[in-house]
Amino acid sequence: MSTFIDKEKNRLIINYNRIGTVTERELVQAIVADLRMIEDEFGIKYCTGAKLILYATNEYGDPMTIKRPTGARVWSIDTLHYRPACLDFDK
């Protein structure tokens, strides 16, 4: 993992190129560990407009086309996680 802080755009880029081809579960573990680290090390507790880009491959690293069960190609999805943007929600 390499971390890059873009001061002009106020964003943090975490690069996972070095870990190579991993399972989705291994990637989840890496992301969670990195999020805990950036909270502890940089004090980042909130974020806005986050984006996760995945390059789907088979176990050998060969690119795969992402399709729905109906056969339609998928380019992007919106998260199923919902949380209102106001802090008053927790009260």
C-alpha positions in Angstrom: 0.0 0.0 0.0 1.2 3.5 -0.7 -0.5 6.6 0.5 -0.6 10.0 -1.2 -2.1 13.1 0.2 -3.1 15.6 -2.5 -3.0 18.9 -0.6 -4.6 21.0 -3.4 -7.7 18.8 -3.8 -7.9 17.8 -0.1 -8.0 14.1 -0.9 -6.1 11.0 0.2 -5.3 8.3 -2.4 -4.5 4.8 -1.2 -2.9 2.7 -3.9 -3.4 -1.1 -3.9 -1.3 -1.9 -7.0 1.4 -3.6 -5.0 -0.8 -6.3 -3.5 -1.5 -7.8 -6.9 -4.4 -10.0 -7.6 -6.4 -10.7 -4.4 -9.8 -12.0 -3.5 -12.6 -9.6 -2.7 -12.4 -10.6 1.0 -8.7 -9.9 1.2 -9.3 -6.5 -0.4 -12.0 -5.7 2.2 -9.6 -6.6 5.0 -6.9 -4.3 3.5 -9.3 -1.4 3.1 -10.6 -1.7 6.6 -7.1 -1.9 8.0 -6.1 1.2 6.0 -9.1 3.2 7.1 -8.3 2.4 10.7 -4.7 3.5 10.1 -5.6 6.8 8.5 -8.0 7.6 11.4 -5.2 6.9 13.9 -2.3 8.4 12.0 -4.0 11.4 10.2 -7.1 12.0 12.3 -9.4 11.5 9.4 -12.9 10.6 10.7 -15.2 11.9 8.0 -15.1 11.9 4.2 -17.3 13.1 1.3 -17.6 11.9 -2.3 -15.5 8.7 -1.8 -15.0 6.5 -4.9 -13.8 3.0 -5.2 -12.6 1.8 -8.6 -12.2 -2.0 -9.0 -10.5 -3.7 -12.0 -12.2 -7.1 -12.1 -10.0 -10.0 -13.0 -9.9 -13.8 -12.7 -7.5 -15.5 -10.4 -4.7 -15.1 -13.0 -5.1 -11.3 -13.3 -6.8 -11.5 -16.7 -9.5 -8.8 -17.1 -13.2 -9.8 -16.8 -16.3 -8.1 -18.2 -18.8 -7.3 -15.4 -22.3 -8.4 -16.3 -25.6 -8.7 -14.5 -27.4 -12.1 -14.4 -29.5 -10.8 -17.3 -26.4 -10.4 -19.4 -26.3 -6.5 -19.3 -22.9 -5.0 -18.9 -22.3 -3.0 -15.7 -20.1 0.1 -15.7 -20.9 1.5 -12.3 -23.2 1.0 -9.3 -24.4 3.2 -6.6 -23.9 2.1 -3.0 -26.7 0.3 -1.2 -25.5 1.8 2.1 -27.6 4.8 3.1 -26.9 7.3 5.8 -28.3 10.8 6.0 -25.7 13.6 5.6 -26.6 15.3 8.9 -25.1 14.6 12.3 -28.5 15.2 13.9 -29.6 11.7 12.6 -27.9 9.9 15.5 -29.6 11.9 18.2 
